[in-house]
Amino acid sequence: MTRDPLHLTLLRHGRSRADDEKVCGGRYDDELTELGVEQATKLARYWREHPPGFEHIVCSSLQRARQTANIIAETLEMNLEVSDLWMERDNGPLAGMPFEEANGRYPNRNLRGRYEPYVSDGGESYMAMMRRAQLGIEKLMQSEFTNVLVVAHGGILNAALQDMLGTSRATFSFGDTGFARVMMYRDKDEARLLGVGLQPHLS
């Protein structure tokens, strides 16, 4: 029997303290700024006025994503699932470190291989993050939901899109409360990207 496709909306959290503090994010468990709360509130109201038909909301367990998801879930009167699978990449000792210090201590961190830790003395490899994204997608694909909102972070959402679309070299831009829409076919290994970098609530 043919199963209905899974419609996924992948949402990056609103502006958080790390952005204003000029420190590395990753596993730095910061909260939304006032602007981030305002962005999430605007999106929640937009979706209340233009119902997206979500059946389920799942979010990263980091505060900035949970706060964003909570604002949306409360506005849409929905329950919320919190999952560690959708946390941002573990950046080890860089979490919360000022950019200037990070650039001095780890100048070549962006040149590391996909199977190496984030930096020489800790953190998660890119492939470890990719495996988490795959598990998160697999769990949703095996569920009975057909329309799901995922609230997470730019890195893990990029990993998810790369896996679904088979584009390991591509990168996708998410602004504050920017989102992508994807349709996943359950009965064949195929996905359609319907939009990325969407921010209708901020236009």
N, CA, C and O of each residue as an XYZ file, in Angstrom:
812
protein
N       0.842     -1.197      0.000
C       0.000      0.000      0.000
C       0.878      1.248      0.000
O       1.811      1.366      0.794
N       0.569      2.162     -0.889
C       1.331      3.406     -0.976
C       1.050      4.284      0.241
O      -0.104      4.490      0.619
N       2.112      4.794      0.846
C       1.973      5.679      2.003
C       2.103      7.132      1.563
O       2.821      7.451      0.615
N       1.396      8.000      2.268
C       1.439      9.421      1.952
C       2.848      9.968      2.168
O       3.555      9.503      3.062
N       3.266     10.947      1.365
C       4.577     11.567      1.567
C       4.637     12.291      2.913
O       3.612     12.608      3.517
N       5.849     12.538      3.357
C       6.081     13.318      4.568
C       6.481     14.724      4.168
O       7.488     14.922      3.489
N       5.685     15.708      4.592
C       6.020     17.112      4.375
C       6.763     17.618      5.613
O       6.229     17.606      6.722
N       7.986     18.056      5.404
C       8.828     18.539      6.499
C       9.076     20.035      6.351
O       9.409     20.518      5.268
N       8.907     20.761      7.455
C       9.334     22.153      7.529
C      10.491     22.203      8.520
O      10.329     21.853      9.689
N      11.656     22.639      8.053
C      12.870     22.676      8.861
C      13.169     24.123      9.222
O      13.534     24.924      8.362
N      13.012     24.447     10.487
C      13.083     25.840     10.954
C      14.301     26.068     11.837
O      14.550     25.320     12.783
N      15.059     27.117     11.510
C      16.153     27.532     12.398
C      15.579     28.458     13.469
O      14.668     29.242     13.202
N      16.114     28.362     14.664
C      15.667     29.184     15.796
C      15.838     30.676     15.523
O      16.487     31.076     14.557
N      15.242     31.487     16.393
C      15.400     32.937     16.306
C      16.765     33.395     16.809
O      17.569     32.596     17.289
N      17.005     34.686     16.689
C      18.306     35.245     17.093
C      18.561     34.932     18.568
O      17.684     35.077     19.420
N      19.797     34.498     18.836
C      20.144     34.109     20.201
C      21.295     34.956     20.735
O      21.898     35.739     20.001
N      21.591     34.788     22.029
C      22.605     35.613     22.685
C      23.969     35.482     22.043
O      24.715     36.460     21.978
N      24.315     34.289     21.564
C      25.642     34.081     20.972
C      25.875     35.036     19.813
O      26.996     35.498     19.602
N      24.812     35.337     19.055
C      24.941     36.265     17.928
C      25.393     37.640     18.406
O      26.266     38.257     17.794
N      24.802     38.120     19.496
C      25.127     39.448     20.010
C      26.427     39.448     20.808
O      27.144     40.449     20.835
N      26.730     38.328     21.456
C      27.940     38.233     22.275
C      29.187     37.965     21.437
O      30.308     38.042     21.939
N      28.982     37.646     20.140
C      30.084     37.355     19.223
C      30.925     36.185     19.732
O      32.155     36.231     19.772
N      30.196     35.129     20.122
C      30.870     33.906     20.559
C      30.390     32.745     19.702
O      29.360     32.841     19.034
N      31.135     31.656     19.723
C      30.771     30.469     18.949
C      29.527     29.828     19.549
O      29.405     29.716     20.769
N      28.620     29.415     18.700
C      27.390     28.779     19.161
C      27.580     27.299     19.368
O      28.177     26.885     20.362
N      27.081     26.485     18.446
C      27.199     25.037     18.624
C      26.441     24.582     19.857
O      25.236     24.803     19.975
N      27.152     23.948     20.770
C      26.514     23.455     21.994
C      26.460     24.507     23.109
O      26.057     24.196     24.230
N      26.858     25.731     22.815
C      26.662     26.821     23.778
C      25.159     26.983     23.963
O      24.448     27.335     23.022
N      24.679     26.727     25.169
C      23.233     26.631     25.390
C      22.653     27.993     25.760
O      22.226     28.216     26.892
N      22.649     28.893     24.787
C      22.180     30.252     25.050
C      20.684     30.378     24.780
O      20.069     29.503     24.170
N      20.120     31.480     25.246
C      18.693     31.751     25.074
C      18.473     32.716     23.917
O      19.416     33.304     23.388
N      17.217     32.864     23.539
C      16.860     33.865     22.540
C      17.044     35.266     23.107
O      16.875     35.488     24.306
N      17.389     36.198     22.244
C      17.368     37.609     22.608
C      15.930     38.116     22.494
O      15.041     37.383     22.062
N      15.711     39.355     22.879
C      14.374     39.949     22.704
C      13.969     39.923     21.229
O      12.813     39.662     20.898
N      14.933     40.196     20.351
C      14.645     40.157     18.919
C      14.276     38.736     18.489
O      13.369     38.544     17.680
N      14.983     37.740     19.034
C      14.676     36.354     18.693
C      13.274     35.956     19.108
O      12.578     35.260     18.369
N      12.855     36.395     20.292
C      11.490     36.131     20.757
C      10.486     36.799     19.823
O       9.465     36.207     19.471
N      10.783     38.043     19.421
C       9.895     38.769     18.518
C       9.792     38.046     17.167
O       8.705     37.937     16.601
N      10.926     37.556     16.656
C      10.917     36.832     15.371
C      10.054     35.577     15.461
O       9.236     35.311     14.580
N      10.244     34.808     16.537
C       9.474     33.576     16.710
C       7.986     33.877     16.872
O       7.138     33.147     16.360
N       7.678     34.960     17.590
C       6.279     35.349     17.801
C       5.624     35.753     16.480
O       4.473     35.401     16.218
N       6.358     36.489     15.656
C       5.822     36.884     14.350
C       5.546     35.664     13.477
O       4.528     35.604     12.787
N       6.462     34.688     13.510
C       6.262     33.481     12.709
C       5.065     32.685     13.224
O       4.258     32.190     12.438
N       4.955     32.565     14.544
C       3.827     31.836     15.128
C       2.498     32.479     14.718
O       1.546     31.780     14.371
N       2.442     33.797     14.760
C       1.216     34.491     14.377
C       0.946     34.325     12.887
O      -0.204     34.176     12.475
N       2.009     34.350     12.074
C       1.840     34.152     10.630
C       1.226     32.784     10.365
O       0.293     32.658      9.572
N       1.758     31.751     11.038
C       1.235     30.397     10.825
C      -0.174     30.229     11.401
O      -0.956     29.418     10.905
N      -0.496     30.994     12.446
C      -1.872     30.937     12.956
C      -2.843     31.517     11.925
O      -3.964     31.032     11.772
N      -2.399     32.560     11.224
C      -3.243     33.193     10.210
C      -3.208     32.443      8.874
O      -4.149     32.526      8.085
N      -2.119     31.711      8.629
C      -1.966     30.915      7.407
C      -1.617     29.487      7.830
O      -0.459     29.083      7.729
N      -2.604     28.715      8.303
C      -2.327     27.404      8.910
C      -1.538     26.473      7.988
O      -1.967     26.185      6.871
N      -0.375     26.005      8.467
C       0.458     25.116      7.654
C       0.050     23.647      7.758
O       0.568     22.802      7.028
N      -0.883     23.343      8.672
C      -1.364     21.973      8.799
C      -0.438     21.032      9.532
O      -0.508     19.818      9.339
N       0.430     21.569     10.371
C       1.344     20.701     11.125
C       0.564     19.716     11.994
O      -0.428     20.081     12.626
N       1.016     18.484     12.016
C       0.463     17.462     12.904
C       1.355     17.233     14.120
O       0.912     16.696     15.135
N       2.614     17.645     14.006
C       3.578     17.336     15.059
C       4.702     18.357     14.998
O       5.067     18.831     13.923
N       5.252     18.695     16.172
C       6.413     19.578     16.259
C       7.482     18.877     17.081
O       7.207     18.388     18.177
N       8.705     18.827     16.552
C       9.842     18.280     17.291
C      10.949     19.320     17.259
O      11.130     20.013     16.258
N      11.696     19.428     18.366
C      12.744     20.450     18.404
C      13.982     19.944     19.123
O      13.936     18.972     19.878
N      15.077     20.621     18.870
C      16.329     20.402     19.586
C      16.135     20.697     21.068
O      15.288     21.505     21.449
N      16.933     20.028     21.896
C      16.844     20.249     23.341
C      17.619     21.479     23.801
O      17.549     21.829     24.979
N      18.355     22.147     22.914
C      19.050     23.380     23.296
C      18.039     24.512     23.449
O      17.040     24.571     22.732
N      18.316     25.414     24.402
C      17.322     26.414     24.817
C      16.800     27.279     23.674
O      15.598     27.527     23.586
N      17.694     27.743     22.796
C      17.265     28.684     21.761
C      16.260     28.048     20.805
O      15.348     28.717     20.318
N      16.431     26.755     20.539
C      15.464     26.059     19.682
C      14.193     25.744     20.456
O      13.092     25.873     19.921
N      14.337     25.327     21.723
C      13.156     25.012     22.540
C      12.281     26.230     22.730
O      11.057     26.136     22.640
N      12.895     27.379     22.994
C      12.108     28.603     23.174
C      11.342     28.949     21.899
O      10.157     29.279     21.947
N      12.028     28.872     20.763
C      11.373     29.155     19.485
C      10.196     28.213     19.275
O       9.102     28.642     18.909
N      10.432     26.920     19.513
C       9.390     25.911     19.310
C       8.231     26.091     20.281
O       7.071     25.914     19.908
N       8.538     26.439     21.507
C       7.485     26.639     22.516
C       6.550     27.774     22.122
O       5.333     27.662     22.269
N       7.115     28.863     21.623
C       6.298     30.004     21.209
C       5.337     29.569     20.101
O       4.159     29.927     20.112
N       5.851     28.800     19.154
C       5.018     28.341     18.033
C       3.980     27.328     18.507
O       2.808     27.413     18.140
N       4.415     26.369     19.325
C       3.499     25.331     19.803
C       2.363     25.931     20.626
O       1.210     25.524     20.482
N       2.683     26.898     21.488
C       1.642     27.517     22.299
C       0.663     28.307     21.434
O      -0.545     28.272     21.668
N       1.180     29.012     20.443
C       0.308     29.814     19.572
C      -0.600     28.919     18.735
O      -1.770     29.237     18.521
N      -0.052     27.796     18.260
C      -0.831     26.878     17.431
C      -1.573     25.830     18.262
O      -2.268     24.971     17.719
N      -1.416     25.911     19.591
C      -2.076     24.993     20.527
C      -1.732     23.536     20.197
O      -2.604     22.687     20.010
N      -0.421     23.290     20.136
C       0.080     21.958     19.827
C       1.039     21.493     20.911
O       1.603     22.308     21.641
N       1.222     20.178     21.016
C       2.220     19.611     21.903
C       3.577     19.650     21.223
O       3.677     19.859     20.014
N       4.622     19.444     22.019
C       5.985     19.579     21.531
C       6.827     18.392     21.986
O       6.807     18.020     23.159
N       7.564     17.802     21.053
C       8.532     16.746     21.381
C       9.930     17.344     21.355
O      10.309     18.003     20.387
N      10.695     17.115     22.416
C      12.070     17.601     22.500
C      13.013     16.418     22.261
O      12.860     15.363     22.876
N      13.981     16.599     21.374
C      14.860     15.490     21.003
C      16.311     15.941     20.898
O      16.612     16.962     20.280
N      17.211     15.165     21.511
C      18.648     15.443     21.397
C      19.166     15.187     19.989
O      20.231     15.688     19.629
N      18.441     14.424     19.191
C      18.898     14.136     17.833
C      19.058     15.407     17.012
O      19.878     15.460     16.095
N      18.271     16.438     17.343
C      18.266     17.665     16.546
C      19.113     18.773     17.159
O      18.997     19.931     16.759
N      19.974     18.428     18.137
C      20.894     19.427     18.687
C      21.900     19.861     17.620
O      22.159     19.137     16.659
N      22.457     21.052     17.809
C      23.498     21.519     16.895
C      24.760     20.677     17.077
O      24.934     20.004     18.092
N      25.627     20.730     16.080
C      26.882     19.979     16.140
C      27.658     20.333     17.396
O      27.771     21.503     17.762
N      28.190     19.313     18.051
C      28.997     19.503     19.255
C      30.352     20.079     18.833
O      31.157     19.399     18.197
N      30.587     21.334     19.194
C      31.840     21.992     18.821
C      32.866     21.980     19.949
O      33.807     22.774     19.943
N      32.686     21.087     20.912
C      33.691     20.860     21.951
C      34.068     22.112     22.697
O      33.190     22.827     23.180
N      35.387     22.406     22.809
C      35.845     23.541     23.621
C      35.469     24.902     23.043
O      35.623     25.920     23.717
N      34.977     24.933     21.801
C      34.638     26.228     21.205
C      33.305     26.776     21.687
O      33.042     27.966     21.511
N      32.461     25.958     22.284
C      31.125     26.406     22.694
C      31.224     27.605     23.634
O      31.784     27.496     24.725
N      30.688     28.739     23.217
C      30.720     29.949     24.025
C      32.025     30.712     23.968
O      32.166     31.735     24.639
N      32.988     30.241     23.183
C      34.290     30.906     23.090
C      34.198     32.104     22.154
O      33.602     31.989     21.083
N      34.770     33.253     22.521
C      34.760     34.411     21.616
C      35.401     34.059     20.278
O      36.380     33.315     20.226
N      34.841     34.600     19.197
C      35.348     34.295     17.862
C      36.834     34.601     17.728
O      37.580     33.830     17.125
N      37.259     35.721     18.287
C      38.665     36.114     18.150
C      39.577     35.063     18.782
O      40.604     34.701     18.209
N      39.200     34.578     19.959
C      40.001     33.549     20.619
C      39.970     32.239     19.828
O      40.995     31.579     19.661
N      38.779     31.874     19.345
C      38.644     30.632     18.575
C      39.492     30.669     17.317
O      40.124     29.674     16.963
N      39.513     31.831     16.625
C      40.300     31.958     15.400
C      41.792     31.863     15.684
O      42.564     31.378     14.857
N      42.191     32.337     16.873
C      43.603     32.253     17.239
C      44.024     30.848     17.638
O      45.111     30.403     17.270
N      43.182     30.142     18.384
C      43.534     28.810     18.885
C      43.313     27.718     17.854
O      44.034     26.721     17.844
N      42.323     27.894     16.988
C      41.980     26.844     16.011
C      41.826     27.464     14.615
O      40.728     27.468     14.058
N      42.918     27.987     14.052
C      42.812     28.719     12.775
C      42.409     27.844     11.590
O      41.878     28.357     10.605
N      42.648     26.548     11.666
C      42.368     25.669     10.520
C      41.199     24.721     10.775
O      41.112     23.659     10.158
N      40.307     25.102     11.679
C      39.238     24.168     12.046
C      38.281     23.858     10.891
O      37.679     22.785     10.857
N      38.141     24.779      9.960
C      37.226     24.548      8.844
C      37.829     23.656      7.758
O      37.154     23.325      6.783
N      39.086     23.268      7.918
C      39.748     22.420      6.932
C      39.814     20.964      7.373
O      40.418     20.138      6.689
N      39.208     20.645      8.496
C      39.287     19.282      9.014
C      38.391     18.345      8.203
O      37.389     18.765      7.624
N      38.773     17.072      8.174
C      38.031     16.083      7.409
C      36.680     15.764      8.023
O      36.428     16.059      9.191
N      35.818     15.160      7.223
C      34.456     14.863      7.641
C      34.393     13.866      8.790
O      33.401     13.821      9.517
N      35.445     13.064      8.961
C      35.437     12.029      9.998
C      36.236     12.435     11.243
O      36.321     11.671     12.204
N      36.810     13.619     11.223
C      37.612     14.095     12.348
C      36.753     14.874     13.339
O      35.736     15.449     12.953
N      37.149     14.902     14.614
C      36.430     15.744     15.583
C      36.428     17.203     15.139
O      37.239     17.614     14.309
N      35.512     17.972     15.702
C      35.349     19.373     15.298
C      36.676     20.127     15.330
O      37.029     20.836     14.387
N      37.408     19.956     16.442
C      38.772     20.489     16.548
C      39.659     19.391     17.116
O      39.169     18.334     17.514
N      40.959     19.641     17.152
C      41.911     18.591     17.533
C      41.684     18.058     18.943
O      42.007     16.905     19.226
N      41.133     18.886     19.833
C      40.961     18.425     21.213
C      39.493     18.294     21.620
O      39.152     18.463     22.791
N      38.632     17.992     20.656
C      37.267     17.676     21.056
C      36.207     18.046     20.038
O      36.478     18.671     19.012
N      34.980     17.633     20.364
C      33.850     17.937     19.508
C      33.461     16.772     18.625
O      34.091     15.715     18.640
N      32.406     16.991     17.854
C      31.768     15.954     17.053
C      32.230     16.047     15.596
O      32.363     17.141     15.049
N      32.469     14.914     14.988
C      32.804     14.923     13.567
C      31.565     15.286     12.752
O      30.432     15.169     13.220
N      31.814     15.727     11.522
C      30.688     16.052     10.641
C      29.833     14.810     10.406
O      28.606     14.901     10.375
N      30.466     13.659     10.241
C      29.728     12.440      9.950
C      28.903     11.980     11.147
O      27.839     11.386     10.971
N      29.378     12.247     12.356
C      28.579     11.916     13.541
C      27.315     12.765     13.576
O      26.238     12.272     13.911
N      27.450     14.053     13.227
C      26.266     14.902     13.148
C      25.329     14.418     12.039
O      24.111     14.411     12.212
N      25.896     14.016     10.911
C      25.086     13.508      9.806
C      24.292     12.278     10.230
O      23.128     12.134      9.855
N      24.907     11.392     11.008
C      24.202     10.183     11.463
C      23.038     10.545     12.376
O      21.991      9.900     12.325
N      23.206     11.570     13.212
C      22.091     12.020     14.052
C      20.952     12.552     13.199
O      19.783     12.257     13.452
N      21.303     13.341     12.181
C      20.280     13.870     11.286
C      19.537     12.733     10.593
O      18.314     12.776     10.461
N      20.272     11.717     10.151
C      19.652     10.578      9.487
C      18.693      9.844     10.426
O      17.612      9.421     10.018
N      19.101      9.699     11.679
C      18.224      9.033     12.650
C      16.960      9.853     12.901
O      15.866      9.301     13.022
N      17.122     11.183     12.980
C      15.954     12.041     13.169
C      14.982     11.934     12.012
O      13.772     11.847     12.216
N      15.515     11.940     10.785
C      14.665     11.800      9.602
C      14.012     10.421      9.569
O      12.819     10.299      9.291
N      14.797      9.389      9.852
C      14.267      8.018      9.833
C      13.098      7.859     10.804
O      12.087      7.236     10.477
N      13.245      8.421     11.984
C      12.178      8.326     12.981
C      10.891      8.961     12.458
O       9.806      8.413     12.652
N      11.007     10.107     11.800
C       9.824     10.783     11.266
C       9.253     10.032     10.068
O       8.036      9.952      9.905
N      10.124      9.485      9.235
C       9.656      8.737      8.064
C       8.898      7.470      8.477
O       7.995      7.029      7.765
N       9.257      6.889      9.615
C       8.604      5.669     10.085
C       7.349      5.964     10.900
O       6.612      5.048     11.264
N       7.105      7.241     11.187
C       5.922      7.623     11.954
C       4.702      7.677     11.039
O       4.804      7.480      9.828
N       3.543      7.949     11.644
C       2.312      8.105     10.868
C       2.053      9.552     10.484
O       1.065      9.846      9.811
N       2.932     10.467     10.906
C       2.744     11.883     10.588
C       2.997     12.148      9.112
O       3.841     11.503      8.490
N       2.260     13.100      8.562
C       2.475     13.494      7.169
C       2.895     14.962      7.037
O       3.235     15.411      5.942
N       2.873     15.710      8.142
C       3.233     17.126      8.092
C       3.868     17.513      9.428
O       3.169     17.652     10.432
N       5.175     17.685      9.439
C       5.931     17.867     10.686
C       6.796     19.114     10.616
O       7.397     19.405      9.582
N       6.857     19.853     11.729
C       7.761     20.980     11.904
C       8.933     20.532     12.775
O       8.734     19.995     13.864
N      10.162     20.758     12.287
C      11.379     20.503     13.052
C      12.031     21.846     13.349
O      12.303     22.617     12.428
N      12.286     22.137     14.620
C      12.916     23.399     15.018
C      14.312     23.086     15.551
O      14.457     22.404     16.566
N      15.328     23.583     14.868
C      16.686     23.192     15.243
C      17.680     24.294     14.888
O      17.434     25.468     15.165
N      18.803     23.917     14.276
C      19.950     24.809     14.093
C      20.494     24.664     12.670
O      20.262     23.659     11.998
N      21.221     25.689     12.229
C      21.701     25.703     10.857
C      22.539     24.506     10.458
O      22.377     23.977      9.359
N      23.435     24.070     11.336
C      24.318     22.962     10.994
C      23.588     21.645     10.820
O      23.753     20.968      9.805
N      22.779     21.277     11.810
C      22.073     19.998     11.747
C      21.002     20.022     10.656
O      20.731     18.990     10.041
N      20.390     21.178     10.406
C      19.394     21.268      9.342
C      20.056     21.141      7.969
O      19.479     20.551      7.056
N      21.252     21.686      7.819
C      22.003     21.492      6.577
C      22.329     20.023      6.369
O      22.202     19.506      5.260
N      22.752     19.347      7.439
C      23.065     17.924      7.341
C      21.833     17.137      6.906
O      21.929     16.237      6.071
N      20.683     17.474      7.469
C      19.439     16.782      7.119
C      19.090     16.998      5.650
O      18.734     16.049      4.951
N      19.189     18.239      5.178
C      18.875     18.528      3.787
C      19.851     17.834      2.841
O      19.442     17.287      1.817
N      21.125     17.855      3.176
C      22.121     17.192      2.339
C      21.820     15.705      2.215
O      21.941     15.127      1.135
N      21.430     15.091      3.324
C      21.124     13.665      3.280
C      19.864     13.400      2.464
O      19.857     12.504      1.620
N      18.817     14.150      2.698
C      17.559     13.916      2.003
C      17.677     14.140      0.504
O      17.081     13.415     -0.292
N      18.462     15.165      0.123
C      18.553     15.545     -1.287
C      19.747     14.916     -1.997
O      19.885     15.043     -3.214
N      20.615     14.232     -1.237
C      21.792     13.613     -1.845
C      22.773     14.624     -2.400
O      23.384     14.395     -3.444
N      22.928     15.756     -1.699
C      23.798     16.838     -2.164
C      24.822     17.153     -1.087
O      24.724     18.177     -0.411
N      25.798     16.282     -0.930
C      26.750     16.407      0.175
C      27.596     17.672      0.098
O      28.123     18.114      1.119
N      27.740     18.263     -1.082
C      28.586     19.451     -1.231
C      27.794     20.748     -1.116
O      28.382     21.828     -1.043
N      26.481     20.652     -1.099
C      25.659     21.861     -1.085
C      25.526     22.412      0.332
O      25.549     21.654      1.301
N      25.387     23.724      0.449
C      25.067     24.354      1.720
C      23.810     25.191      1.533
O      23.558     25.739      0.460
N      23.031     25.276      2.604
C      21.740     25.957      2.548
C      21.723     27.059      3.602
O      22.134     26.842      4.742
N      21.256     28.217      3.225
C      21.269     29.375      4.112
C      19.946     29.487      4.879
O      18.868     29.520      4.286
N      20.055     29.545      6.199
C      18.906     29.773      7.072
C      19.171     31.059      7.852
O      20.157     31.137      8.585
N      18.325     32.052      7.710
C      18.425     33.220      8.570
C      17.709     32.951      9.881
O      17.229     31.841     10.113
N      17.632     33.962     10.741
C      16.876     33.824     11.993
C      15.421     33.497     11.668
O      14.777     34.226     10.913
N      14.907     32.427     12.223
C      13.559     31.899     11.954
C      13.304     31.722     10.453
O      12.175     31.859      9.980
N      14.379     31.416      9.717
C      14.226     31.031      8.323
C      13.949     29.537      8.248
O      14.418     28.774      9.092
N      13.193     29.118      7.246
C      12.858     27.698      7.177
C      12.898     27.180      5.746
O      12.822     27.937      4.778
N      13.021     25.859      5.653
C      12.966     25.149      4.377
C      11.780     24.204      4.400
O      11.349     23.759      5.464
N      11.257     23.901      3.225
C      10.157     22.946      3.099
C      10.578     21.838      2.141
O      11.069     22.097      1.042
N      10.375     20.597      2.582
C      10.789     19.424      1.812
C       9.643     18.416      1.800
O       8.936     18.257      2.796
N       9.466     17.742      0.675
C       8.518     16.634      0.609
C       9.305     15.348      0.392
O      10.039     15.214     -0.587
N       9.143     14.407      1.315
C       9.840     13.125      1.269
C       8.857     12.028      0.868
O       7.816     11.851      1.501
N       9.199     11.297     -0.187
C       8.368     10.173     -0.617
C       8.774      8.936      0.158
O       9.946      8.560      0.159
N       7.808      8.292      0.823
C       8.119      7.173      1.693
C       8.379      5.871      0.925
O       9.084      4.992      1.421
N       7.824      5.748     -0.257
C       7.918      4.487     -0.992
C       9.030      4.479     -2.030
O       9.192      3.503     -2.763
N       9.792      5.556     -2.094
C      10.960      5.587     -2.976
C      11.962      6.581     -2.406
O      11.593      7.508     -1.685
N      13.204      6.382     -2.729
C      14.274      7.204     -2.172
C      14.348      8.519     -2.942
O      15.227      8.728     -3.778
N      13.390      9.400     -2.631
C      13.307     10.643     -3.391
C      12.749     11.750     -2.517
O      11.851     11.526     -1.705
N      13.291     12.945     -2.691
C      12.808     14.109     -1.946
C      12.730     15.303     -2.890
O      13.483     15.392     -3.860
N      11.817     16.210     -2.596
C      11.674     17.447     -3.369
C      11.838     18.641     -2.436
O      11.134     18.756     -1.432
N      12.766     19.525     -2.771
C      12.942     20.765     -2.021
C      11.940     21.776     -2.549
O      11.979     22.139     -3.724
N      11.043     22.230     -1.687
C       9.983     23.152     -2.092
C      10.316     24.609     -1.802
O       9.642     25.514     -2.295
N      11.349     24.834     -1.007
C      11.754     26.198     -0.693
C      12.761     26.187      0.432
O      12.735     25.301      1.286
N      13.660     27.176      0.441
C      14.662     27.286      1.507
C      14.931     28.759      1.775
O      14.817     29.598      0.882
N      15.294     29.061      3.031
C      15.541     30.456      3.390
C      14.267     31.274      3.441
O      14.296     32.490      3.250
N      13.138     30.607      3.699
C      11.844     31.286      3.690
C      11.625     32.074      4.989
O      11.847     31.559      6.084
N      11.195     33.307      4.850
C      10.897     34.175      6.011
C       9.711     35.090      5.703
O       9.847     36.310      5.793
N       8.567     34.541      5.348
C       7.429     35.388      4.974
C       6.945     36.290      6.096
O       6.362     37.343      5.838
N       7.181     35.890      7.329
C       6.736     36.664      8.491
C       7.586     37.900      8.737
O       7.179     38.786      9.488
N       8.766     37.977      8.113
C       9.666     39.114      8.317
C       9.688     40.049      7.118
O      10.341     41.091      7.168
N       8.989     39.701      6.040
C       9.016     40.536      4.833
C       8.082     41.725      4.985
O       7.969     42.542      4.071
